[in-house]
Amino acid sequence: MDRIPQRILNVLKIWLAQYRQPRYLMAGVVHIMIFAGFLILSIRSSSLVVMGISDSFVMPGFGGLLGDIYSILKDYAATVVLVACAIAAYRRAVVKPARYAVPAKYGKDHTAEALFVLGLISTLMISESLFEASSVAANVQRGFHAEFLAPISLAWLFKSALLSTSVETLQIIHIVAYYIHDLTFFFFLCFLPLGKHFHVITSLFNVFFMRIDRGNIKPVRYGIKSEDLDDLESFGVKRLEDFTWKHILDFYSCADCGRCSDNCPANAVGRPLSPRFISIKGRDLAFKNYPIYPYGSSFKKSENLIGTTYEEDEIWSCTTCGACEQECPLGIEYIDKIVDLRRGMVDEGMVPQSLQKPLSALEKRGNPWGKMEKKRADWIKDLPDDVVVKDLAKESADALYFVDSITSYDDRMQSIGKATATILSRAGSDFGILGKEEKDSGNEIRRFGEEMLFQTMKESNTDAILNSGVKHIITADPHAYNALKNDYQGLPPIEHISQFIARNVKSGNIRLTGANGDGKVYTYHDPCYLGRHNDVYDDPRSALDAITGLKRVEMERCRDRSFCCGGGGLMLFYEPEEEQRMGVLRVEMAAKAGANVIVTACPFCLVNMEDAIKVAGLEGKMEAIDLSELIAQHMQ
């Protein structure tokens, strides 16, 4: 219930203005037409109920000029909704977009229900228009005052067709249309809570209560401090009732539009995960265990979710990239649910074999490779003489360069550390590193459900950072950036190296040479934890564009629609069942855009892009480079 103004703004933007719907243009426009018509005609439908008792009833405030304007508006609204229903029915029954399909293992699809509801809506539009048209036609025949009907509207067309019909027949049409409308109206209201169209009611509340912050993870349990976690008997979600009330509201609010799964990289490469079915299976279980109909049905005892409702591989397949949440038009959350389910599995000892070794190494050595802590700063040995990196255990500095594990220990990724240090030094930054005092940032540890291990890393890093006395933090790793910014508390301000570069290019502290017409075409790949989770889109691009002569193109999937590389911390060690690598699909997108150089701003992305180029057989034709490496090459 916090930040009420922001939540009201979300309702106005996402629910009322349907802001996310046009991201799928045809379906989005059709939905907006039906939704807007619903809102407009809800006043008319409510008025008709009372008119059955008092035929002269007028909704308060809708008399006079406003009533005349509304009458025209609702006539056109009914017409537009009927047309939109016809288009939607055609898409559902004939076009059948792939995102609506339901695999056999999940049961039957919801096409029949969707067509049935479209039929109900169409019936409401036709019966309301007939009710109005028959009355006007009768008044015209008798020479009485007839209400004005909007030209070319459904009611106007019906009136024109009924002008030669006898008054007695018009009376019958008028009464029958009224009862059809009201019976359909009340049946629809009773039907809504029994299926996916419950979102007509719940979506308003779901958008109001949707998560506002991104990049963070919900606590193990609300109201429990991190130091009290040891007192909990159970971690995470194991049964249906372990989900929060908001997450169960998510289940009931899912419109089954398939946008989440259509944008899920795990789903795209054939992993056993489709975010849509996280919601649908949860809703089906809620209906099964807590039935609404028939009234008085007994509740059922909930079983463990893993192995019955969800599968282990399904939950481990998620990269927590956030594409599903970015796309959902109803504010449904997935990452928190998946992390909670993982917490439950970790609590029960259900950890994939390939992840047990890196998790054990993290616990012992503070990094997933299990390498010695004293070797964390070895990469600085080969730096140029003019690049000075302070050891914050011995010296003080204004800024901390938080390196994180992959850049510290991976031979290829150490070049990102060297390039970052070069940029910071030559831009005049007084900075240092924590060296052996640094532990893994824990971004992936937390998202893989090892909450207690994350808390250990967090406490160690927080103490080291605060004791160093630095005033701000810089990192070239979006995963570290996200963790320090969104999962830690009380730290100095943090920025990604792309933000540092853009700021210093603008101030003149960094001056770049031109691309010298090298003939290469560059494209920037948005890392999930820099872009979608933290809204850093423009700074990396402005840094690239500061290199004069550099030719840059955008991939079709870019910015908040970027496609996950498939890396992300412990995903480098996980061995999922998949038909294709995410990185390969991404490399193919870059090639389709006409690029031959993929610029990343994340070490995990660089690992995956370079591997994907080899797997795709594009060595010599395509290359990948980190933003910091490219900028360091072009610094004057």
C-alpha positions as CSV (number, residue, x, y, z in Angstrom):
1,M,0.0,0.0,0.0
2,D,3.0,2.3,-0.3
3,R,3.5,5.1,-2.9
4,I,-0.2,5.5,-3.6
5,P,0.3,8.3,-6.2
6,Q,2.6,6.1,-8.3
7,R,0.1,3.2,-8.1
8,I,-2.7,5.5,-9.2
9,L,-0.6,6.6,-12.1
10,N,0.1,3.0,-13.0
11,V,-3.7,2.3,-13.0
12,L,-4.3,5.3,-15.3
13,K,-1.5,4.4,-17.6
14,I,-1.4,0.6,-17.7
15,W,-5.0,-0.3,-16.9
16,L,-7.1,2.6,-18.2
17,A,-4.9,3.8,-21.1
18,Q,-3.9,0.2,-21.9
19,Y,-0.3,1.5,-22.4
20,R,1.3,-1.9,-23.0
21,Q,-1.4,-3.4,-25.3
22,P,-0.1,-1.9,-28.6
23,R,3.2,-3.6,-28.2
24,Y,1.3,-6.3,-30.2
25,L,-0.3,-3.9,-32.6
26,M,-3.3,-5.8,-34.0
27,A,-4.3,-7.7,-30.9
28,G,-3.6,-4.6,-28.8
29,V,-5.7,-2.2,-30.8
30,V,-8.6,-4.8,-30.8
31,H,-8.3,-5.2,-27.1
32,I,-8.3,-1.4,-26.5
33,M,-11.5,-1.1,-28.7
34,I,-13.3,-3.8,-26.6
35,F,-12.0,-2.4,-23.3
36,A,-12.9,1.2,-24.1
37,G,-16.3,0.1,-25.3
38,F,-16.8,-1.9,-22.1
39,L,-16.1,1.1,-20.0
40,I,-18.4,3.4,-22.0
41,L,-21.3,0.9,-22.2
42,S,-21.0,-0.1,-18.5
43,I,-23.0,3.0,-17.7
44,R,-25.7,2.1,-20.2
45,S,-25.9,-1.5,-19.0
46,S,-26.2,-0.3,-15.4
47,S,-29.0,2.1,-16.4
48,L,-30.9,-0.6,-18.3
49,V,-31.1,-2.7,-15.1
50,V,-32.9,0.2,-13.3
51,M,-35.0,1.0,-16.4
52,G,-36.6,-2.4,-16.0
53,I,-38.2,-1.0,-12.8
54,S,-38.5,2.7,-13.8
55,D,-38.5,3.2,-17.6
56,S,-37.8,7.0,-17.2
57,F,-34.7,6.4,-15.2
58,V,-31.6,8.5,-16.2
59,M,-28.2,7.9,-14.6
60,P,-27.5,10.9,-12.4
61,G,-25.5,13.5,-14.3
62,F,-26.4,12.1,-17.7
63,G,-29.4,14.2,-18.5
64,G,-29.5,17.1,-20.9
65,L,-26.5,17.9,-23.2
66,L,-24.1,15.4,-21.5
67,G,-26.7,12.7,-21.9
68,D,-27.1,13.5,-25.6
69,I,-23.3,13.4,-26.1
70,Y,-23.1,10.1,-24.2
71,S,-25.9,8.5,-26.3
72,I,-23.9,9.2,-29.5
73,L,-20.7,8.0,-27.9
74,K,-22.3,4.7,-26.7
75,D,-23.9,4.1,-30.1
76,Y,-20.5,4.2,-31.8
77,A,-18.9,2.3,-28.9
78,A,-21.3,-0.6,-29.4
79,T,-20.5,-0.6,-33.1
80,V,-16.8,-0.6,-32.6
81,V,-16.9,-3.3,-30.0
82,L,-19.0,-5.6,-32.2
83,V,-16.4,-5.1,-35.1
84,A,-13.5,-5.7,-32.6
85,C,-15.2,-8.9,-31.4
86,A,-15.5,-10.2,-34.9
87,I,-11.8,-9.5,-35.6
88,A,-10.8,-11.1,-32.3
89,A,-13.0,-14.2,-33.0
90,Y,-11.4,-14.5,-36.5
91,R,-7.9,-14.3,-34.9
92,R,-8.8,-16.9,-32.3
93,A,-10.6,-19.4,-34.6
94,V,-8.8,-19.0,-37.9
95,V,-5.5,-17.2,-37.6
96,K,-4.6,-18.9,-34.3
97,P,-1.4,-17.1,-33.3
98,A,1.2,-19.5,-31.9
99,R,1.3,-17.8,-28.5
100,Y,-2.3,-18.9,-27.9
101,A,-1.5,-22.6,-28.4
102,V,-1.5,-25.0,-25.4
103,P,0.8,-28.0,-25.4
104,A,-1.0,-31.3,-24.9
105,K,0.7,-31.9,-21.5
106,Y,-1.1,-28.7,-20.2
107,G,-4.5,-29.7,-21.4
108,K,-6.8,-28.0,-23.9
109,D,-6.5,-24.4,-25.1
110,H,-8.9,-21.7,-24.1
111,T,-10.2,-20.9,-27.6
112,A,-13.7,-22.2,-26.9
113,E,-14.0,-20.0,-23.7
114,A,-12.6,-17.0,-25.6
115,L,-15.1,-17.4,-28.4
116,F,-17.9,-17.9,-25.9
117,V,-17.1,-14.7,-24.2
118,L,-16.8,-12.8,-27.5
119,G,-20.2,-14.1,-28.2
120,L,-21.6,-12.8,-24.9
121,I,-20.1,-9.4,-25.6
122,S,-21.5,-9.3,-29.1
123,T,-24.9,-10.3,-27.7
124,L,-24.8,-7.3,-25.3
125,M,-23.9,-5.0,-28.1
126,I,-26.6,-6.3,-30.5
127,S,-29.4,-6.5,-27.9
128,E,-28.6,-2.9,-26.5
129,S,-28.7,-1.5,-30.0
130,L,-31.9,-3.4,-30.9
131,F,-33.5,-2.2,-27.7
132,E,-32.7,1.4,-28.7
133,A,-33.5,1.1,-32.4
134,S,-36.9,-0.5,-31.9
135,S,-38.0,2.3,-29.6
136,V,-36.8,5.0,-32.0
137,A,-38.4,3.2,-35.0
138,A,-41.8,3.0,-33.2
139,N,-41.7,6.7,-32.2
140,V,-40.9,7.6,-35.9
141,Q,-43.9,5.6,-37.1
142,R,-46.3,7.2,-34.7
143,G,-44.9,10.7,-35.3
144,F,-43.6,11.1,-31.7
145,H,-40.3,12.7,-30.7
146,A,-37.6,10.2,-31.6
147,E,-34.1,10.1,-30.0
148,F,-31.2,10.9,-32.2
149,L,-29.1,7.9,-33.2
150,A,-25.5,8.2,-34.3
151,P,-25.3,7.9,-38.1
152,I,-23.8,4.6,-39.4
153,S,-23.8,3.1,-35.9
154,L,-25.3,-0.3,-35.2
155,A,-28.4,1.2,-33.6
156,W,-28.8,3.5,-36.6
157,L,-28.6,0.6,-39.0
158,F,-31.1,-1.4,-37.0
159,K,-33.5,1.5,-36.9
160,S,-33.3,1.9,-40.7
161,A,-34.0,-1.8,-41.1
162,L,-37.0,-1.7,-38.7
163,L,-38.8,1.4,-40.0
164,S,-41.3,-0.6,-42.0
165,T,-41.9,-3.1,-39.1
166,S,-45.3,-2.9,-37.3
167,V,-45.4,-1.2,-33.9
168,E,-46.7,-4.4,-32.3
169,T,-43.6,-6.3,-33.6
170,L,-41.3,-3.5,-32.6
171,Q,-42.8,-3.8,-29.1
172,I,-41.9,-7.5,-29.0
173,I,-38.4,-6.8,-30.3
174,H,-38.0,-4.0,-27.7
175,I,-39.0,-6.2,-24.7
176,V,-37.1,-9.3,-25.9
177,A,-33.9,-7.3,-26.6
178,Y,-34.2,-5.9,-23.1
179,Y,-34.4,-9.3,-21.4
180,I,-31.7,-10.8,-23.6
181,H,-29.4,-7.9,-22.7
182,D,-30.0,-8.1,-19.0
183,L,-29.9,-11.9,-18.7
184,T,-26.7,-11.9,-20.7
185,F,-25.3,-9.1,-18.5
186,F,-26.0,-10.9,-15.2
187,F,-24.9,-14.2,-16.6
188,F,-21.6,-12.6,-17.7
189,L,-21.0,-11.2,-14.3
190,C,-21.6,-14.6,-12.7
191,F,-19.4,-16.4,-15.3
192,L,-16.4,-14.1,-15.0
193,P,-14.9,-15.5,-11.8
194,L,-14.9,-19.1,-13.2
195,G,-12.1,-18.7,-15.8
196,K,-9.5,-16.6,-17.4
197,H,-11.9,-13.7,-18.0
198,F,-11.8,-13.1,-14.2
199,H,-9.1,-10.6,-15.3
200,V,-11.9,-8.2,-16.3
201,I,-12.5,-7.7,-12.6
202,T,-9.1,-8.4,-11.0
203,S,-6.9,-6.5,-13.4
204,L,-7.7,-3.1,-11.9
205,F,-6.5,-4.3,-8.5
206,N,-3.5,-6.3,-9.9
207,V,-2.2,-3.2,-11.7
208,F,-2.7,-1.1,-8.6
209,F,-0.7,-3.5,-6.4
210,M,1.9,-4.4,-9.1
211,R,5.6,-4.1,-8.1
212,I,6.9,-0.7,-8.7
213,D,10.6,-1.3,-8.2
214,R,12.6,-3.5,-10.6
215,G,15.8,-5.4,-10.1
216,N,15.1,-6.4,-6.5
217,I,13.8,-9.6,-5.1
218,K,11.1,-9.9,-2.5
219,P,12.3,-11.0,1.0
220,V,12.0,-14.6,2.1
221,R,9.0,-13.5,4.2
222,Y,7.6,-10.0,4.6
223,G,8.1,-8.6,8.1
224,I,11.1,-10.8,8.9
225,K,14.5,-9.1,9.1
226,S,17.5,-10.8,7.5
227,E,19.1,-11.4,10.9
228,D,16.0,-13.4,11.9
229,L,16.0,-15.8,9.0
230,D,17.6,-18.5,11.0
231,D,14.5,-18.7,13.1
232,L,12.3,-19.7,10.1
233,E,11.2,-23.3,9.9
234,S,10.8,-23.3,6.2
235,F,12.1,-21.2,3.3
236,G,10.4,-20.3,0.1
237,V,7.2,-21.6,-1.6
238,K,6.5,-25.3,-1.4
239,R,2.7,-25.4,-1.4
240,L,0.0,-23.1,-3.0
241,E,-0.6,-21.3,0.3
242,D,3.0,-20.3,0.6
243,F,2.6,-17.8,-2.3
244,T,1.8,-14.2,-1.3
245,W,-1.8,-13.0,-1.7
246,K,-0.5,-10.8,-4.6
247,H,1.0,-13.7,-6.4
248,I,-2.3,-15.6,-6.1
249,L,-4.1,-12.5,-7.4
250,D,-1.6,-12.7,-10.3
251,F,-2.9,-16.3,-11.1
252,Y,-6.5,-15.1,-11.2
253,S,-5.6,-12.1,-13.3
254,C,-3.7,-13.9,-16.1
255,A,-5.5,-13.1,-19.4
256,D,-3.8,-16.1,-21.1
257,C,-2.5,-13.8,-23.9
258,G,0.8,-15.6,-24.1
259,R,2.9,-12.4,-24.4
260,C,5.1,-13.4,-21.5
261,S,6.0,-16.8,-23.1
262,D,6.3,-15.2,-26.5
263,N,9.1,-13.0,-25.2
264,C,10.7,-15.6,-22.8
265,P,14.1,-16.6,-24.1
266,A,13.9,-19.9,-22.2
267,N,10.7,-20.8,-24.0
268,A,12.2,-19.7,-27.4
269,V,15.0,-22.2,-27.2
270,G,12.9,-25.1,-26.0
271,R,13.6,-25.1,-22.3
272,P,10.8,-26.6,-20.2
273,L,9.6,-23.2,-19.1
274,S,6.7,-21.1,-20.3
275,P,5.9,-18.2,-17.9
276,R,2.3,-18.2,-19.1
277,F,1.8,-21.7,-17.6
278,I,3.3,-20.7,-14.3
279,S,0.2,-18.5,-13.9
280,I,-2.3,-20.9,-15.6
281,K,-1.3,-24.0,-13.6
282,G,-1.3,-21.9,-10.5
283,R,-4.8,-20.7,-11.3
284,D,-6.0,-24.2,-12.2
285,L,-4.7,-25.4,-8.8
286,A,-6.4,-22.6,-7.0
287,F,-9.7,-23.4,-8.7
288,K,-9.2,-27.1,-7.9
289,N,-8.3,-26.7,-4.2
290,Y,-10.6,-23.7,-3.5
291,P,-13.5,-24.1,-5.9
292,I,-15.9,-21.3,-6.5
293,Y,-18.5,-23.5,-8.1
294,P,-20.6,-25.4,-7.1
295,Y,-21.3,-23.3,-4.0
296,G,-20.3,-25.1,-0.8
297,S,-17.7,-27.4,-2.4
298,S,-15.1,-28.5,0.2
299,F,-11.5,-27.3,0.0
300,K,-8.8,-29.7,-0.8
301,K,-5.4,-30.2,0.9
302,S,-2.5,-28.8,-1.0
303,E,0.4,-31.0,-2.1
304,N,4.0,-30.0,-2.7
305,L,4.0,-27.9,-5.9
306,I,7.3,-29.4,-7.3
307,G,6.6,-32.7,-9.0
308,T,2.8,-32.1,-9.1
309,T,2.1,-28.6,-10.5
310,Y,5.6,-27.5,-11.5
311,E,8.7,-29.5,-12.5
312,E,12.2,-28.9,-11.2
313,D,13.7,-28.2,-14.7
314,E,10.9,-25.8,-15.4
315,I,11.8,-23.6,-12.5
316,W,15.5,-23.8,-12.9
317,S,15.2,-22.9,-16.6
318,C,14.5,-19.2,-15.9
319,T,17.3,-16.7,-16.4
320,T,15.4,-14.0,-14.5
321,C,15.8,-11.7,-17.5
322,G,12.5,-9.9,-16.8
323,A,11.2,-10.0,-20.4
324,C,7.9,-11.7,-19.2
325,E,7.2,-9.0,-16.6
326,Q,8.1,-6.2,-19.0
327,E,5.6,-7.5,-21.5
328,C,2.6,-8.4,-19.3
329,P,-0.2,-5.8,-19.7
330,L,-1.6,-6.7,-16.3
331,G,1.5,-6.3,-14.1
332,I,1.9,-10.0,-13.3
333,E,5.1,-10.9,-11.5
334,Y,7.1,-14.0,-12.3
335,I,10.7,-13.6,-11.0
336,D,9.7,-13.4,-7.4
337,K,7.5,-16.5,-7.8
338,I,10.3,-18.5,-9.4
339,V,12.9,-17.4,-6.9
340,D,10.5,-18.4,-4.0
341,L,10.0,-21.8,-5.6
342,R,13.8,-22.1,-5.9
343,R,14.1,-21.2,-2.3
344,G,11.7,-24.0,-1.4
345,M,13.7,-26.5,-3.5
346,V,17.0,-25.4,-2.0
347,D,15.5,-25.8,1.4
348,E,14.5,-29.3,0.5
349,G,18.0,-30.1,-1.0
350,M,16.7,-30.2,-4.6
351,V,19.6,-28.5,-6.3
352,P,20.7,-29.5,-9.8
353,Q,23.9,-31.5,-9.9
354,S,25.7,-29.0,-12.1
355,L,25.1,-26.2,-9.6
356,Q,26.2,-27.9,-6.4
357,K,29.9,-27.5,-7.1
358,P,29.8,-23.7,-7.8
359,L,27.5,-23.1,-4.9
360,S,29.9,-25.0,-2.6
361,A,32.8,-23.0,-4.0
362,L,30.9,-19.7,-3.3
363,E,30.4,-20.8,0.3
364,K,34.1,-21.7,0.8
365,R,35.9,-19.1,-1.4
366,G,33.4,-16.4,-2.2
367,N,33.5,-17.2,-6.0
368,P,31.9,-20.0,-8.1
369,W,35.2,-21.1,-9.5
370,G,36.6,-22.0,-6.1
371,K,39.8,-20.0,-6.7
372,M,42.0,-18.5,-3.9
373,E,40.8,-15.2,-2.6
374,K,44.3,-13.7,-2.8
375,K,44.3,-14.2,-6.6
376,R,41.2,-12.0,-7.1
377,A,43.4,-9.0,-7.9
378,D,46.0,-10.8,-10.1
379,W,44.5,-9.3,-13.2
380,I,46.0,-5.8,-12.4
381,K,49.6,-7.1,-12.9
382,D,49.6,-6.6,-16.6
383,L,48.2,-3.0,-16.6
384,P,50.1,-0.2,-18.3
385,D,52.4,1.8,-16.0
386,D,50.2,4.9,-16.2
387,V,47.1,3.0,-14.9
388,V,47.1,3.1,-11.2
389,V,44.8,0.8,-9.2
390,K,44.9,1.3,-5.5
391,D,44.5,-1.5,-3.0
392,L,41.8,-0.2,-0.6
393,A,43.0,-2.5,2.1
394,K,46.1,-0.3,2.3
395,E,45.2,3.0,0.7
396,S,42.1,5.3,0.6
397,A,40.4,6.4,-2.6
398,D,37.3,8.4,-3.7
399,A,35.9,5.5,-5.8
400,L,35.6,1.8,-5.6
401,Y,35.8,-0.3,-8.7
402,F,33.8,-3.4,-7.8
403,V,35.1,-6.1,-10.1
404,D,33.0,-9.2,-9.2
405,S,34.0,-12.8,-9.7
406,I,33.8,-13.5,-13.4
407,T,36.0,-10.5,-14.3
408,S,38.4,-11.3,-11.5
409,Y,39.0,-15.0,-12.4
410,D,38.0,-15.7,-16.0
411,D,41.1,-15.2,-18.3
412,R,39.1,-13.7,-21.1
413,M,36.9,-11.4,-19.0
414,Q,40.0,-10.0,-17.2
415,S,40.4,-7.8,-20.2
416,I,37.2,-6.1,-19.2
417,G,38.7,-5.3,-15.8
418,K,41.9,-4.0,-17.5
419,A,39.9,-1.8,-19.9
420,T,37.7,-0.5,-17.1
421,A,40.7,0.4,-14.9
422,T,42.3,2.1,-17.9
423,I,39.2,4.2,-18.6
424,L,38.8,5.2,-14.9
425,S,42.5,6.1,-14.5
426,R,42.8,8.1,-17.7
427,A,39.6,9.9,-16.9
428,G,41.2,11.1,-13.7
429,S,39.3,9.0,-11.3
430,D,40.9,8.3,-7.9
431,F,39.8,4.7,-7.4
432,G,40.8,1.3,-6.0
433,I,39.6,-2.2,-5.6
434,L,38.9,-4.4,-2.5
435,G,41.1,-7.2,-3.8
436,K,40.9,-10.3,-1.6
437,E,38.3,-8.6,0.7
438,E,35.8,-8.6,-2.2
439,K,33.3,-11.5,-2.4
440,D,30.9,-12.3,-5.2
441,S,28.1,-9.7,-5.3
442,G,25.6,-12.5,-4.8
443,N,23.1,-11.3,-7.5
444,E,22.7,-14.9,-8.9
445,I,23.1,-16.6,-5.6
446,R,19.9,-14.8,-4.4
447,R,18.1,-15.5,-7.6
448,F,19.0,-19.2,-7.4
449,G,17.3,-19.4,-4.0
450,E,20.4,-19.6,-1.7
451,E,19.2,-16.7,0.5
452,M,21.4,-17.5,3.5
453,L,24.6,-17.6,1.3
454,F,23.6,-14.4,-0.3
455,Q,23.2,-12.7,3.1
456,T,26.7,-13.9,4.0
457,M,28.1,-12.3,0.8
458,K,26.1,-9.2,1.3
459,E,27.3,-8.7,4.9
460,S,30.9,-9.3,4.0
461,N,30.9,-6.9,1.0
462,T,29.0,-4.3,2.8
463,D,31.5,-4.2,5.7
464,A,34.4,-4.1,3.3
465,I,32.9,-1.3,1.2
466,L,31.9,0.9,4.2
467,N,35.3,0.3,5.9
468,S,37.1,1.4,2.7
469,G,35.6,4.9,3.0
470,V,34.8,5.3,-0.7
471,K,32.3,7.9,-1.8
472,H,30.9,6.1,-4.8
473,I,31.1,2.7,-6.6
474,I,31.7,1.9,-10.2
475,T,31.3,-1.6,-11.8
476,A,31.4,-3.0,-15.4
477,D,29.2,-5.9,-14.4
478,P,25.4,-5.3,-14.6
479,H,24.8,-8.2,-12.2
480,A,27.0,-6.6,-9.6
481,Y,25.5,-3.2,-10.4
482,N,22.0,-4.6,-9.8
483,A,22.8,-6.4,-6.6
484,L,24.7,-3.5,-5.0
485,K,22.0,-1.0,-6.1
486,N,18.8,-3.0,-5.4
487,D,19.7,-5.9,-3.0
488,Y,22.1,-4.1,-0.7
489,Q,21.3,-1.2,1.7
490,G,23.3,1.7,3.0
491,L,26.0,1.8,0.3
492,P,27.4,4.9,-1.5
493,P,25.9,5.7,-4.9
494,I,26.8,3.2,-7.7
495,E,27.0,3.6,-11.4
496,H,27.8,1.3,-14.3
497,I,30.9,2.0,-16.4
498,S,28.7,3.0,-19.3
499,Q,27.2,5.8,-17.2
500,F,30.7,6.9,-16.1
501,I,31.8,7.0,-19.7
502,A,28.8,8.9,-21.0
503,R,29.1,11.4,-18.1
504,N,32.8,12.0,-18.7
505,V,32.6,12.2,-22.5
506,K,30.0,14.9,-22.0
507,S,32.3,16.8,-19.5
508,G,35.3,16.4,-21.7
509,N,37.3,14.2,-19.3
510,I,37.2,11.4,-21.9
511,R,38.1,12.2,-25.4
512,L,37.7,9.5,-28.1
513,T,39.4,9.0,-31.5
514,G,37.3,8.2,-34.6
515,A,36.6,4.7,-35.9
516,N,38.8,5.5,-38.9
517,G,36.5,3.9,-41.4
518,D,37.2,0.4,-40.4
519,G,34.2,-0.9,-42.3
520,K,32.7,-2.6,-39.3
521,V,29.0,-2.4,-38.5
522,Y,28.3,-2.4,-34.7
523,T,25.2,-3.3,-32.8
524,Y,24.6,-2.9,-29.1
525,H,23.2,-5.8,-27.1
526,D,21.2,-4.6,-24.0
527,P,22.2,-6.7,-21.0
528,C,19.0,-7.7,-19.0
529,Y,20.3,-6.5,-15.7
530,L,21.5,-3.1,-17.1
531,G,18.5,-2.5,-19.3
532,R,15.2,-4.0,-18.3
533,H,16.0,-4.2,-14.6
534,N,17.6,-0.8,-14.2
535,D,16.6,1.3,-17.3
536,V,20.1,2.0,-18.5
537,Y,19.6,2.2,-22.2
538,D,20.9,5.5,-23.5
539,D,24.3,5.8,-21.8
540,P,25.9,2.9,-23.6
541,R,24.6,4.1,-26.9
542,S,25.7,7.6,-26.4
543,A,29.2,6.3,-25.5
544,L,29.3,4.4,-28.7
545,D,28.0,7.3,-30.7
546,A,30.8,9.5,-29.3
547,I,33.2,7.5,-31.4
548,T,33.0,9.5,-34.7
549,G,32.6,7.4,-37.8
550,L,31.4,4.3,-35.9
551,K,28.5,2.8,-37.8
552,R,25.8,1.5,-35.5
553,V,22.6,-0.4,-36.2
554,E,19.8,-1.6,-33.8
555,M,18.6,-5.2,-33.7
556,E,14.9,-5.7,-34.0
557,R,14.8,-6.8,-30.4
558,C,16.5,-4.0,-28.5
559,R,16.2,-1.8,-25.4
560,D,13.3,-3.1,-23.2
561,R,12.7,-5.9,-25.7
562,S,16.2,-7.1,-25.7
563,F,16.8,-10.9,-25.9
564,C,18.7,-12.6,-23.0
565,C,22.1,-14.0,-23.8
566,G,21.4,-17.0,-21.6
567,G,24.3,-16.3,-19.2
568,G,23.7,-14.7,-15.9
569,G,26.0,-15.9,-13.2
570,L,25.3,-19.5,-12.3
571,M,23.6,-20.1,-15.6
572,L,27.2,-20.5,-16.9
573,F,27.4,-23.7,-14.8
574,Y,23.8,-24.9,-15.4
575,E,23.2,-27.5,-18.0
576,P,19.6,-27.1,-19.2
577,E,17.6,-29.2,-21.6
578,E,17.2,-26.9,-24.6
579,E,17.0,-27.1,-28.4
580,Q,19.2,-24.1,-29.1
581,R,21.4,-21.7,-27.3
582,M,19.9,-18.3,-26.5
583,G,23.2,-16.7,-27.5
584,V,23.0,-18.3,-31.0
585,L,19.6,-16.8,-31.5
586,R,20.9,-13.4,-30.4
587,V,23.9,-13.6,-32.8
588,E,21.5,-14.5,-35.6
589,M,19.5,-11.4,-34.7
590,A,22.7,-9.3,-35.0
591,A,23.5,-10.7,-38.3
592,K,20.0,-10.1,-39.6
593,A,20.4,-6.4,-38.6
594,G,23.5,-6.2,-40.8
595,A,26.1,-6.0,-37.9
596,N,29.4,-7.8,-37.7
597,V,30.4,-6.6,-34.3
598,I,28.2,-7.2,-31.2
599,V,29.0,-4.7,-28.4
600,T,28.0,-5.9,-24.9
601,A,28.3,-4.1,-21.6
602,C,28.4,-7.3,-19.4
603,P,31.0,-10.0,-19.0
604,F,28.3,-12.7,-18.9
605,C,26.9,-11.5,-22.2
606,L,30.4,-11.4,-23.7
607,V,31.1,-15.0,-22.7
608,N,27.9,-16.2,-24.3
609,M,28.2,-14.1,-27.4
610,E,31.7,-15.3,-28.2
611,D,30.6,-18.9,-27.6
612,A,27.5,-18.4,-29.7
613,I,29.6,-17.0,-32.6
614,K,31.6,-20.2,-32.6
615,V,28.6,-22.5,-32.3
616,A,26.8,-20.6,-35.1
617,G,29.8,-21.0,-37.4
618,L,30.3,-17.3,-37.7
619,E,34.0,-17.0,-36.6
620,G,35.8,-14.6,-38.9
621,K,32.5,-13.0,-39.9
622,M,31.2,-11.8,-36.5
623,E,32.9,-10.7,-33.4
624,A,32.0,-9.6,-29.9
625,I,33.6,-6.9,-27.7
626,D,32.7,-5.3,-24.4
627,L,31.9,-1.6,-24.4
628,S,34.8,-0.9,-21.9
629,E,37.2,-2.6,-24.3
630,L,36.0,-0.6,-27.3
631,I,36.1,2.7,-25.4
632,A,39.6,2.0,-24.0
633,Q,40.8,1.3,-27.6
634,H,39.6,4.7,-28.7
635,M,40.7,6.9,-25.8
636,Q,43.1,9.7,-26.7
